[in-house]
Amino acid sequence: MIFKSIIFAIAMYFAIGGSSLALIAAASQQVFVALTGDDANDGSSKFPVRSVHRAQAIVRQMILDGLKDDVEVRFAKGVYQLNRTLEFGLEDSPPRKLRVVYQAVPGAKVVFSGGSQLRNWKKNNNGFWETSWRDQINEVTPEASVGSSFVPRQMFIDAKRGVRARSPDSGYFRVRQATGDFRTQFRFNPNQWTYSDRAEGMELTLLHDWSISRVGVKDIDSLASTIKLEDRIGGPHDFFRINGFEPNPRFFVEDKASFLSAPGEFFFDRERGAVQLVLASDEDPNQMEIRVPRLATLVRVAGSKTEPVRGIQFSGICFSYSSCPLPPGGYGGIQASYFENRLVPTDLRELDTETESGHLRLPAAIEFSFAEDCGFKESTFSHLGGGAIYLARQTNDCFVKSSQIEDVGGCGVMVGETVTRKDRQGRSLVCDGNSIEGNQISRCGQILLGSVGVWVGIAKQTQVNRNEIFNLPYSGVSVGWQWNDQPSGCQQNSICNNRIHDIMLELSDGGGIYTLGRQPGTVLSGNYISNIPSNHGRAESNGIFMDQGSSEILVQGNVITGTKCSPMRFHLAGKNTLKENQCFHPPGVEPLKFNNTPEANIKIIDNLFQVEGLSEASPSNGQ
């Protein structure tokens, strides 16, 4: 297995490094930006401007004046603070076939930051570090708070994610018994946990098989060992009830000062406007960089229904610190960080199912819609909240290449929509031709555990190739968004030559690659999938899991090893082809598992199924 990993790494080096030296060969026009500059300057190399927004205004004027050549906006090293979302619209779009590239000067570390630094820490009477946060965070936009008073739920301590004060400090408690409506209350085990203070402000996270719920706690009866919740657990379906997947699911609680105990834990006091932080005895926060995200979206690129934005690209820039504002009414996870729409009651919704979905998602740090030939190369996306990158409605021929995505509250990259969109003439408006290639994607789902590394919904001709995807609580790559085999706009997607390992670390019923629905022309090929641990939930996890309706998919030349359960599984799947795959499975475990899927549906050609020793994967820390 080590030899295979080395071969894969060498292949990745040549495949990525040789093709990503520059976004454009040359640019006859340049705009220079430096923190030592002045926005009154003209943006020349001798007289750089200071802010991103001023550089953007200069480019807009170039476009109005009749741009004839590509433009490079070159940033000197430093942290460029974003006090509002950086918006790119049609006025930023160069003429067709031209590009405007926002890029770091070679060798410079350039950060676009949506976070504020907290200073002036002092020890309080409890021995914790404390500072006022409201007067240190600039006034935020309504977007950042999503209609509620903004209280941060993330903190980063010297670029490491802090822990929102929680109990237990690690691992989980177990539900003793679901009671009442099986959605809003349950009994807990007093031998695991007792609590006698006020429940106000406390948040509970309950883990389902493949998703989670995050809801407020209404009341705790310590004598009866009962928790009552402000909002209901789970999505709209009955199986999302507290005991829908297993009788004693895992949970933990957060956001009370009394939970502060372990180094790295923090608590934001809403009433006092103060934040408390626990550090090791030899650490001083006044000698550290402590940042709190406040913008939900750092960059938004959006055209219109009639005209896309074109040619806006980024290279060598780090995008960091975005917030994760959970919705009013609680977060009832459905799948892949989508959650139930509780903002409008079900009986009042009038959804056109061809163009709208009842599923909602949190804002991503980077949002594209109505865009073409836009994207990122050799960039970094880190310390983010609701998600890193979303290539959304009518985003075509856009890309994320040779970049690093790490430490994200939600999904790493999302492509496509949850519906099959068409125009009035019936022509497809599905996202088309986007590419996610040569990236390293890790530690997503840090807040929303049901998130994935790369999600491809209703989209076509998406290229998810030559990425390394690892260290995730749920699936590595998810393709499709339809729980039957009816035709949809999801087709001809390519998931090829990826290295996917150490995933499914917290949840279950997923895999290295997970598929849904009919997908004519979709290919899963040349992927090396390893280290899928044993399951904590009811359902097992696999190297490749083809779920409901998955059909017309070619699975060829993949290697799956180090799984505790079957390397491949099929649940209510249609007709698919397995060809020339190598599946290594533990003794006594079936290489292929058929759940409510006729074996005749799966055409098996020249595959190798071989018993190996026990998996190298280890279960995550759970109780």
C-alpha positions as CSV (number, residue, x, y, z in Angstrom):
1,M,0.0,0.0,0.0
2,I,2.9,2.4,0.7
3,F,4.3,1.7,-2.7
4,K,0.9,2.4,-4.3
5,S,0.7,5.7,-2.4
6,I,4.2,6.8,-3.6
7,I,3.3,6.0,-7.2
8,F,0.1,8.0,-6.9
9,A,2.0,11.0,-5.4
10,I,4.5,10.9,-8.2
11,A,1.7,10.8,-10.8
12,M,0.0,13.7,-9.0
13,Y,3.2,15.8,-9.1
14,F,3.7,15.5,-12.8
15,A,0.0,15.8,-13.6
16,I,-0.5,19.0,-11.5
17,G,2.9,20.7,-11.4
18,G,3.5,20.7,-15.1
19,S,0.2,22.2,-16.1
20,S,-0.3,25.0,-13.6
21,L,2.6,27.4,-13.9
22,A,0.5,30.4,-14.8
23,L,-3.1,31.3,-15.6
24,I,-2.1,33.5,-18.5
25,A,1.1,33.6,-20.4
26,A,1.5,37.3,-20.4
27,A,-0.5,40.4,-19.6
28,S,0.1,43.8,-21.1
29,Q,-1.8,45.6,-18.4
30,Q,-1.2,45.3,-14.7
31,V,-2.6,46.8,-11.5
32,F,-0.5,46.6,-8.3
33,V,-1.8,46.4,-4.8
34,A,0.2,46.6,-1.5
35,L,-0.7,47.2,2.1
36,T,1.9,50.0,2.0
37,G,0.1,51.6,-1.0
38,D,-2.5,54.3,-1.1
39,D,-5.9,54.2,-2.7
40,A,-5.3,57.6,-4.1
41,N,-2.5,56.1,-6.3
42,D,-2.9,55.0,-9.9
43,G,-2.1,51.3,-9.3
44,S,1.2,51.3,-11.1
45,S,4.2,49.3,-9.8
46,K,5.7,52.5,-8.3
47,F,2.4,53.8,-6.9
48,P,0.3,50.8,-5.8
49,V,-3.2,51.1,-4.4
50,R,-3.9,49.7,-0.9
51,S,-7.3,47.8,-1.1
52,V,-8.9,45.1,-3.2
53,H,-11.9,47.3,-3.8
54,R,-9.8,50.1,-5.2
55,A,-8.0,47.7,-7.6
56,Q,-11.4,46.4,-8.7
57,A,-12.6,49.9,-9.5
58,I,-9.5,50.5,-11.6
59,V,-10.2,47.3,-13.6
60,R,-13.8,48.3,-14.1
61,Q,-12.7,51.6,-15.6
62,M,-10.3,49.7,-17.9
63,I,-13.2,47.6,-19.1
64,L,-15.3,50.7,-19.7
65,D,-12.5,52.3,-21.7
66,G,-12.4,49.3,-24.0
67,L,-10.1,46.6,-22.7
68,K,-8.0,44.9,-25.4
69,D,-5.7,42.7,-23.4
70,D,-5.7,40.5,-20.3
71,V,-5.2,42.1,-16.9
72,E,-3.2,41.0,-13.9
73,V,-4.0,42.5,-10.5
74,R,-0.9,41.7,-8.5
75,F,-0.9,41.6,-4.7
76,A,2.1,42.1,-2.5
77,K,2.4,40.0,0.6
78,G,0.0,40.6,3.5
79,V,-3.4,40.1,5.0
80,Y,-6.1,42.0,3.1
81,Q,-9.0,42.5,5.5
82,L,-12.4,42.2,3.9
83,N,-15.0,44.3,5.8
84,R,-17.7,43.3,3.3
85,T,-18.1,40.5,0.7
86,L,-16.0,41.1,-2.4
87,E,-18.6,41.2,-5.2
88,F,-17.9,40.6,-8.8
89,G,-20.6,41.3,-11.4
90,L,-21.1,42.0,-15.1
91,E,-19.2,45.3,-14.7
92,D,-16.1,43.2,-13.7
93,S,-16.4,40.9,-16.7
94,P,-13.8,41.5,-19.4
95,P,-14.7,41.1,-23.1
96,R,-15.1,37.6,-24.3
97,K,-11.8,35.6,-24.4
98,L,-10.0,38.0,-22.1
99,R,-9.3,37.4,-18.5
100,V,-8.7,39.4,-15.3
101,V,-6.5,37.5,-12.9
102,Y,-6.3,38.5,-9.3
103,Q,-3.0,37.0,-8.1
104,A,-0.2,37.0,-5.6
105,V,3.2,38.4,-6.6
106,P,5.4,35.3,-7.0
107,G,6.6,34.1,-3.6
108,A,4.3,36.3,-1.6
109,K,1.8,35.0,0.9
110,V,-1.4,36.9,0.3
111,V,-4.5,36.4,2.5
112,F,-8.1,37.6,1.9
113,S,-9.5,37.5,5.4
114,G,-13.0,37.7,6.7
115,G,-11.9,37.5,10.3
116,S,-11.1,40.0,13.1
117,Q,-8.3,39.7,15.5
118,L,-9.1,39.7,19.2
119,R,-6.6,41.5,21.5
120,N,-6.4,42.9,25.1
121,W,-6.8,39.6,26.9
122,K,-6.8,39.4,30.7
123,K,-7.2,36.6,33.3
124,N,-10.6,36.6,35.0
125,N,-11.6,35.3,38.4
126,N,-12.0,31.7,37.1
127,G,-8.5,31.7,35.8
128,F,-9.6,31.9,32.1
129,W,-8.5,34.4,29.6
130,E,-11.1,37.0,28.7
131,T,-11.7,40.0,26.5
132,S,-14.5,42.0,25.1
133,W,-15.4,41.0,21.5
134,R,-18.3,43.2,20.4
135,D,-16.2,46.4,20.3
136,Q,-13.3,44.6,18.5
137,I,-15.4,43.2,15.6
138,N,-16.5,45.7,13.0
139,E,-20.2,46.1,12.4
140,V,-21.2,43.1,10.2
141,T,-23.5,43.1,7.2
142,P,-27.0,41.4,7.4
143,E,-25.5,38.7,5.3
144,A,-23.1,37.7,8.0
145,S,-25.7,37.5,10.7
146,V,-28.5,36.0,8.5
147,G,-31.2,37.9,10.3
148,S,-30.1,37.4,13.9
149,S,-27.8,39.1,16.3
150,F,-24.3,38.0,15.4
151,V,-22.5,35.8,17.9
152,P,-19.4,34.0,16.7
153,R,-19.4,30.2,16.8
154,Q,-15.8,29.8,15.6
155,M,-12.4,30.9,16.9
156,F,-8.9,30.2,15.4
157,I,-5.9,30.2,17.7
158,D,-2.6,30.7,15.8
159,A,-4.4,29.3,12.8
160,K,-5.8,26.2,14.6
161,R,-9.5,25.8,15.1
162,G,-10.6,26.3,18.7
163,V,-13.3,24.2,20.4
164,R,-16.6,25.7,21.2
165,A,-17.0,24.9,24.9
166,R,-18.6,21.4,25.0
167,S,-19.4,18.4,27.0
168,P,-17.9,15.9,26.9
169,D,-14.5,17.4,26.0
170,S,-14.1,14.6,23.4
171,G,-16.2,11.8,22.2
172,Y,-19.9,11.6,22.8
173,F,-22.7,10.8,25.2
174,R,-25.4,8.3,24.2
175,V,-29.1,8.8,24.2
176,R,-30.7,6.5,26.8
177,Q,-34.2,6.5,25.4
178,A,-36.2,8.7,23.0
179,T,-39.5,9.9,24.6
180,G,-42.5,12.0,23.8
181,D,-42.7,12.8,20.1
182,F,-39.3,11.2,19.5
183,R,-38.1,14.5,18.0
184,T,-37.8,17.0,20.8
185,Q,-37.0,15.1,24.0
186,F,-35.1,12.1,25.3
187,R,-33.6,10.6,28.4
188,F,-29.8,10.6,29.0
189,N,-27.7,8.4,31.2
190,P,-26.9,10.2,34.5
191,N,-23.8,8.0,34.9
192,Q,-22.4,9.7,31.8
193,W,-23.6,13.3,32.4
194,T,-25.4,15.5,35.0
195,Y,-26.4,19.1,34.6
196,S,-28.2,21.4,37.0
197,D,-27.7,24.9,35.6
198,R,-29.9,26.9,33.2
199,A,-30.2,25.4,29.7
200,E,-30.6,28.8,28.0
201,G,-28.2,29.2,25.2
202,M,-27.1,25.6,25.1
203,E,-26.9,23.8,21.7
204,L,-27.2,20.1,21.2
205,T,-25.7,18.1,18.3
206,L,-27.2,14.7,17.6
207,L,-25.5,12.3,15.1
208,H,-27.7,10.4,12.7
209,D,-26.2,7.8,10.3
210,W,-25.2,10.2,7.5
211,S,-26.1,13.6,8.9
212,I,-26.5,15.6,12.1
213,S,-28.9,18.0,13.8
214,R,-27.9,21.1,15.7
215,V,-30.8,22.5,17.8
216,G,-31.2,24.6,21.0
217,V,-31.9,23.1,24.4
218,K,-35.1,24.2,26.0
219,D,-34.9,22.5,29.4
220,I,-33.0,19.9,31.3
221,D,-34.7,17.9,34.1
222,S,-31.7,16.6,36.1
223,L,-33.9,14.5,38.4
224,A,-35.6,12.7,35.5
225,S,-32.4,12.9,33.3
226,T,-34.5,14.4,30.5
227,I,-33.5,16.9,27.8
228,K,-36.2,18.9,26.0
229,L,-35.2,20.7,22.8
230,E,-36.3,24.0,21.3
231,D,-36.7,22.6,17.8
232,R,-37.1,19.2,16.4
233,I,-34.3,16.8,15.5
234,G,-33.8,15.8,11.9
235,G,-35.2,16.5,8.5
236,P,-38.8,16.0,7.3
237,H,-38.8,12.2,7.0
238,D,-39.8,9.9,9.9
239,F,-36.5,8.1,9.9
240,F,-34.8,11.3,11.1
241,R,-36.5,10.9,14.5
242,I,-34.1,10.6,17.5
243,N,-34.2,6.8,17.5
244,G,-34.8,6.4,13.7
245,F,-31.4,4.9,12.9
246,E,-30.3,3.4,16.2
247,P,-31.9,3.3,19.7
248,N,-29.0,5.1,21.5
249,P,-27.5,7.6,19.1
250,R,-24.5,9.8,20.0
251,F,-24.8,13.4,21.1
252,F,-22.9,16.3,22.7
253,V,-23.8,19.7,24.0
254,E,-22.0,23.1,23.5
255,D,-22.0,26.7,24.3
256,K,-22.1,27.1,28.1
257,A,-19.5,28.7,30.3
258,S,-19.6,25.8,32.7
259,F,-18.3,23.5,29.9
260,L,-15.0,25.4,29.7
261,S,-12.3,23.0,30.9
262,A,-9.8,21.9,28.2
263,P,-7.1,24.0,26.5
264,G,-8.5,25.5,23.2
265,E,-12.1,25.8,24.4
266,F,-13.9,29.1,24.2
267,F,-17.2,30.7,25.1
268,F,-18.9,33.8,23.7
269,D,-21.1,35.4,26.4
270,R,-24.0,37.1,24.6
271,E,-25.1,39.2,27.6
272,R,-21.8,40.6,28.6
273,G,-20.2,40.8,25.1
274,A,-17.1,39.0,26.5
275,V,-15.3,35.9,25.3
276,Q,-13.5,33.4,27.6
277,L,-10.7,31.2,26.5
278,V,-8.9,28.3,28.1
279,L,-5.2,27.9,27.2
280,A,-2.3,25.9,28.5
281,S,-0.5,27.4,31.5
282,D,2.5,28.5,29.4
283,E,0.4,30.2,26.7
284,D,-0.5,33.9,26.6
285,P,-3.2,35.0,24.0
286,N,-1.6,38.4,23.9
287,Q,1.4,36.8,22.2
288,M,-0.8,34.8,19.8
289,E,-3.0,35.5,16.8
290,I,-6.6,34.8,17.7
291,R,-9.1,35.5,14.9
292,V,-12.9,35.3,14.8
293,P,-14.7,35.0,11.4
294,R,-17.5,37.5,10.8
295,L,-18.2,37.4,7.0
296,A,-20.2,34.4,5.8
297,T,-19.1,34.9,2.2
298,L,-15.7,36.3,1.3
299,V,-16.1,36.4,-2.5
300,R,-19.2,36.3,-4.7
301,V,-19.1,36.1,-8.5
302,A,-22.5,36.5,-10.1
303,G,-23.8,37.4,-13.5
304,S,-27.5,37.4,-14.5
305,K,-30.0,34.9,-16.0
306,T,-29.4,36.5,-19.4
307,E,-25.6,37.1,-19.3
308,P,-22.9,35.3,-17.3
309,V,-19.8,36.8,-15.8
310,R,-16.7,35.7,-17.7
311,G,-13.0,35.5,-17.2
312,I,-12.5,36.5,-13.6
313,Q,-9.8,34.3,-12.1
314,F,-7.6,34.0,-9.0
315,S,-4.2,32.6,-8.4
316,G,-1.9,32.1,-5.4
317,I,-4.3,33.7,-2.9
318,C,-5.3,32.3,0.5
319,F,-9.0,32.8,1.4
320,S,-9.5,32.5,5.2
321,Y,-11.9,33.0,8.0
322,S,-15.6,32.9,7.1
323,S,-18.5,32.5,9.5
324,C,-21.0,29.7,9.9
325,P,-24.4,31.2,10.7
326,L,-26.9,28.4,11.5
327,P,-30.5,29.0,10.5
328,P,-33.3,30.1,12.8
329,G,-35.3,27.1,13.9
330,G,-32.3,24.8,14.2
331,Y,-30.3,22.8,11.7
332,G,-32.0,19.6,10.7
333,G,-29.5,18.0,8.4
334,I,-30.6,16.0,5.3
335,Q,-27.4,15.1,3.5
336,A,-24.1,16.6,2.4
337,S,-24.7,19.7,4.6
338,Y,-28.1,20.4,3.1
339,F,-30.8,20.9,5.7
340,E,-34.6,21.2,6.0
341,N,-36.2,24.5,5.1
342,R,-37.8,25.6,8.3
343,L,-37.9,29.3,7.4
344,V,-41.3,28.8,5.6
345,P,-43.9,26.3,6.9
346,T,-44.4,23.3,4.6
347,D,-48.1,24.1,4.0
348,L,-47.3,27.6,2.8
349,R,-44.6,26.7,0.3
350,E,-45.4,26.7,-3.4
351,L,-42.3,25.2,-4.9
352,D,-41.9,24.5,-8.6
353,T,-40.0,21.2,-8.3
354,E,-38.4,21.7,-11.7
355,T,-36.6,24.9,-10.6
356,E,-36.7,25.0,-6.8
357,S,-35.8,22.7,-3.9
358,G,-37.0,22.5,-0.3
359,H,-33.4,21.8,0.7
360,L,-31.3,24.7,2.0
361,R,-27.6,25.1,2.6
362,L,-25.4,27.6,4.4
363,P,-23.4,30.3,2.6
364,A,-20.0,29.2,1.3
365,A,-16.9,31.4,1.5
366,I,-16.8,31.5,-2.3
367,E,-20.0,31.6,-4.3
368,F,-20.3,31.5,-8.1
369,S,-23.5,31.7,-10.1
370,F,-24.2,32.6,-13.7
371,A,-20.5,32.4,-14.4
372,E,-18.2,31.1,-17.2
373,D,-14.5,30.6,-17.4
374,C,-13.9,31.8,-13.8
375,G,-12.0,30.0,-11.1
376,F,-9.0,29.4,-8.9
377,K,-5.5,28.0,-9.4
378,E,-2.7,27.4,-6.8
379,S,-4.8,29.0,-4.1
380,T,-5.6,28.0,-0.5
381,F,-9.0,27.9,1.3
382,S,-8.7,27.5,5.0
383,H,-10.4,28.1,8.4
384,L,-13.9,28.5,6.8
385,G,-17.4,28.1,8.1
386,G,-20.5,27.0,6.1
387,G,-18.5,25.7,3.2
388,A,-15.4,26.6,1.1
389,I,-16.5,26.8,-2.6
390,Y,-19.9,26.6,-4.3
391,L,-20.2,26.6,-8.1
392,A,-23.9,27.1,-8.2
393,R,-26.6,28.0,-10.7
394,Q,-25.6,28.1,-14.4
395,T,-21.9,28.0,-13.6
396,N,-20.2,26.6,-16.7
397,D,-16.5,25.8,-17.5
398,C,-15.3,27.1,-14.2
399,F,-12.6,25.5,-12.2
400,V,-10.7,24.9,-8.9
401,K,-7.2,23.5,-9.7
402,S,-4.0,22.8,-7.9
403,S,-5.3,24.3,-4.7
404,Q,-5.5,23.3,-1.0
405,I,-8.8,23.2,0.9
406,E,-8.6,22.5,4.6
407,D,-10.3,23.1,7.9
408,V,-13.9,23.8,6.7
409,G,-17.1,23.7,8.7
410,G,-19.1,22.4,5.7
411,C,-18.3,20.9,2.3
412,G,-15.0,21.5,0.5
413,V,-16.3,22.1,-3.1
414,M,-19.9,21.9,-4.2
415,V,-20.9,21.9,-7.9
416,G,-24.4,22.0,-9.4
417,E,-27.9,22.3,-7.9
418,T,-30.5,20.0,-6.3
419,V,-32.9,20.4,-9.3
420,T,-32.8,19.9,-13.0
421,R,-33.2,23.4,-14.4
422,K,-34.4,24.1,-17.9
423,D,-35.4,27.2,-19.9
424,R,-38.8,27.9,-21.3
425,Q,-37.9,26.0,-24.5
426,G,-36.9,23.0,-22.5
427,R,-33.1,23.4,-23.0
428,S,-30.8,22.4,-20.2
429,L,-29.6,25.0,-17.8
430,V,-27.7,22.5,-15.7
431,C,-24.1,23.4,-14.6
432,D,-21.8,22.1,-17.3
433,G,-18.1,21.5,-17.9
434,N,-16.7,22.5,-14.5
435,S,-13.5,21.0,-13.2
436,I,-12.1,20.2,-9.8
437,E,-8.6,18.9,-10.5
438,G,-5.3,18.4,-8.7
439,N,-6.4,19.7,-5.3
440,Q,-5.7,18.5,-1.8
441,I,-9.0,18.5,0.2
442,S,-9.0,17.6,4.0
443,R,-10.7,18.3,7.3
444,C,-14.1,19.4,5.9
445,G,-17.2,18.9,8.0
446,Q,-15.7,20.4,11.1
447,I,-19.1,21.8,12.2
448,L,-21.5,20.0,9.9
449,L,-20.3,16.5,10.1
450,G,-22.4,15.2,7.2
451,S,-20.4,17.3,4.8
452,V,-18.2,15.9,2.0
453,G,-15.0,16.7,0.3
454,V,-16.5,17.2,-3.2
455,W,-20.3,17.3,-3.8
456,V,-21.6,17.1,-7.4
457,G,-25.3,17.5,-7.5
458,I,-27.4,17.9,-10.6
459,A,-24.5,18.7,-13.0
460,K,-23.0,17.4,-16.2
461,Q,-19.5,16.9,-17.6
462,T,-17.9,17.7,-14.3
463,Q,-14.3,16.7,-14.0
464,V,-13.3,15.6,-10.4
465,N,-9.8,14.3,-11.2
466,R,-6.4,13.8,-9.6
467,N,-7.4,15.1,-6.2
468,E,-6.3,13.9,-2.8
469,I,-9.3,13.8,-0.4
470,F,-8.8,12.7,3.2
471,N,-9.5,13.1,6.9
472,L,-13.3,13.6,6.6
473,P,-16.2,12.7,8.9
474,Y,-18.3,11.5,6.0
475,S,-17.9,10.7,2.3
476,G,-15.1,11.8,0.1
477,V,-17.0,12.5,-3.2
478,S,-20.7,12.5,-3.6
479,V,-22.3,12.5,-7.1
480,G,-26.0,12.9,-7.9
481,W,-29.1,14.2,-6.0
482,Q,-32.1,12.1,-7.0
483,W,-33.3,9.1,-4.9
484,N,-34.7,7.2,-7.9
485,D,-33.7,6.2,-11.4
486,Q,-35.8,8.8,-13.3
487,P,-33.9,10.9,-15.8
488,S,-32.3,14.1,-14.5
489,G,-29.7,16.6,-15.6
490,C,-26.9,14.6,-13.8
491,Q,-24.8,12.9,-16.4
492,Q,-21.3,12.4,-18.0
493,N,-19.4,13.3,-14.8
494,S,-15.9,12.0,-14.4
495,I,-14.5,11.0,-11.0
496,C,-11.1,9.7,-11.9
497,N,-7.6,9.1,-10.6
498,N,-8.3,10.5,-7.1
499,R,-6.6,9.4,-3.9
500,I,-9.3,9.1,-1.3
501,H,-8.4,7.9,2.2
502,D,-9.2,8.1,5.9
503,I,-12.8,9.2,5.4
504,M,-16.1,8.1,7.2
505,L,-14.4,8.9,10.5
506,E,-17.5,9.9,12.4
507,L,-20.7,9.0,10.4
508,S,-21.8,6.0,8.4
509,D,-23.8,4.9,5.3
510,G,-21.4,6.6,2.9
511,G,-18.1,5.9,1.2
512,G,-15.0,7.1,-0.6
513,I,-17.3,7.7,-3.5
514,Y,-21.1,7.9,-3.1
515,T,-23.6,8.0,-5.9
516,L,-27.3,8.7,-6.3
517,G,-29.7,8.5,-9.2
518,R,-29.5,7.8,-12.9
519,Q,-26.3,9.2,-14.4
520,P,-25.8,8.1,-18.0
521,G,-22.1,8.5,-19.0
522,T,-20.7,9.0,-15.5
523,V,-17.4,7.3,-15.0
524,L,-15.6,6.3,-11.7
525,S,-12.2,5.3,-12.8
526,G,-8.6,4.9,-11.6
527,N,-9.4,6.0,-8.0
528,Y,-7.3,4.6,-5.1
529,I,-9.6,4.4,-2.0
530,S,-8.3,3.2,1.4
531,N,-8.8,3.3,5.1
532,I,-12.6,3.3,5.7
533,P,-13.1,2.5,9.4
534,S,-15.8,0.5,11.2
535,N,-19.1,2.2,11.6
536,H,-20.6,4.0,14.5
537,G,-24.1,4.2,13.1
538,R,-26.5,1.5,11.9
539,A,-25.4,1.2,8.3
540,E,-22.0,0.3,7.0
541,S,-19.5,2.4,5.1
542,N,-17.7,1.3,1.9
543,G,-15.1,2.2,-0.6
544,I,-17.8,2.9,-3.3
545,F,-21.4,3.1,-2.3
546,M,-24.0,3.2,-5.1
547,D,-27.2,4.3,-3.4
548,Q,-30.8,4.6,-4.6
549,G,-31.4,4.9,-8.3
550,S,-27.7,4.8,-9.2
551,S,-27.6,3.5,-12.8
552,E,-25.8,3.8,-16.1
553,I,-22.5,4.3,-14.3
554,L,-19.2,2.7,-15.3
555,V,-16.9,1.8,-12.4
556,Q,-13.5,0.8,-13.8
557,G,-9.9,0.4,-12.7
558,N,-10.4,1.4,-9.1
559,V,-8.4,0.0,-6.2
560,I,-10.1,-0.3,-2.8
561,T,-8.3,-1.5,0.2
562,G,-8.3,-1.1,4.0
563,T,-12.1,-1.2,4.4
564,K,-13.7,-2.8,7.5
565,C,-16.8,-3.6,5.5
566,S,-17.5,-4.5,1.9
567,P,-15.4,-2.5,-0.6
568,M,-18.5,-1.9,-2.8
569,R,-22.1,-1.8,-1.8
570,F,-25.3,-1.3,-3.8
571,H,-28.7,-0.2,-2.4
572,L,-31.7,0.0,-4.6
573,A,-29.3,0.5,-7.5
574,G,-30.1,0.1,-11.2
575,K,-27.9,-1.3,-14.0
576,N,-24.2,-0.5,-13.7
577,T,-20.9,-1.9,-14.9
578,L,-17.9,-3.0,-12.8
579,K,-14.8,-3.5,-14.8
580,E,-11.2,-4.3,-14.0
581,N,-11.4,-3.1,-10.3
582,Q,-9.2,-4.5,-7.5
583,C,-11.2,-4.9,-4.3
584,F,-9.3,-6.1,-1.2
585,H,-11.6,-7.1,1.7
586,P,-11.2,-8.6,5.2
587,P,-11.7,-12.3,5.8
588,G,-15.4,-13.2,6.1
589,V,-16.5,-9.9,4.4
590,E,-18.2,-10.0,1.0
591,P,-16.4,-7.9,-1.6
592,L,-19.7,-6.8,-3.0
593,K,-22.8,-6.2,-0.9
594,F,-26.2,-6.1,-2.5
595,N,-29.0,-4.3,-0.5
596,N,-32.3,-4.6,-2.2
597,T,-30.4,-4.7,-5.5
598,P,-30.7,-7.7,-7.9
599,E,-27.2,-9.0,-8.5
600,A,-28.1,-9.2,-12.2
601,N,-28.2,-5.4,-12.3
602,I,-24.5,-5.2,-11.8
603,K,-22.4,-6.3,-14.8
604,I,-19.1,-7.7,-13.5
605,I,-16.1,-7.9,-15.9
606,D,-12.5,-8.9,-15.1
607,N,-12.4,-7.6,-11.5
608,L,-10.0,-8.9,-8.8
609,F,-11.6,-9.7,-5.4
610,Q,-8.9,-10.7,-2.9
611,V,-8.9,-11.2,0.9
612,E,-6.4,-9.1,2.8
613,G,-5.5,-8.8,6.5
614,L,-7.4,-6.6,8.9
615,S,-7.8,-3.0,7.9
616,E,-5.2,-0.4,8.9
617,A,-8.0,2.0,9.6
618,S,-8.9,2.8,13.1
619,P,-12.3,3.8,14.5
620,S,-12.7,7.4,15.6
621,N,-13.0,8.4,19.2
622,G,-16.6,7.7,20.2
623,Q,-18.3,6.3,23.2
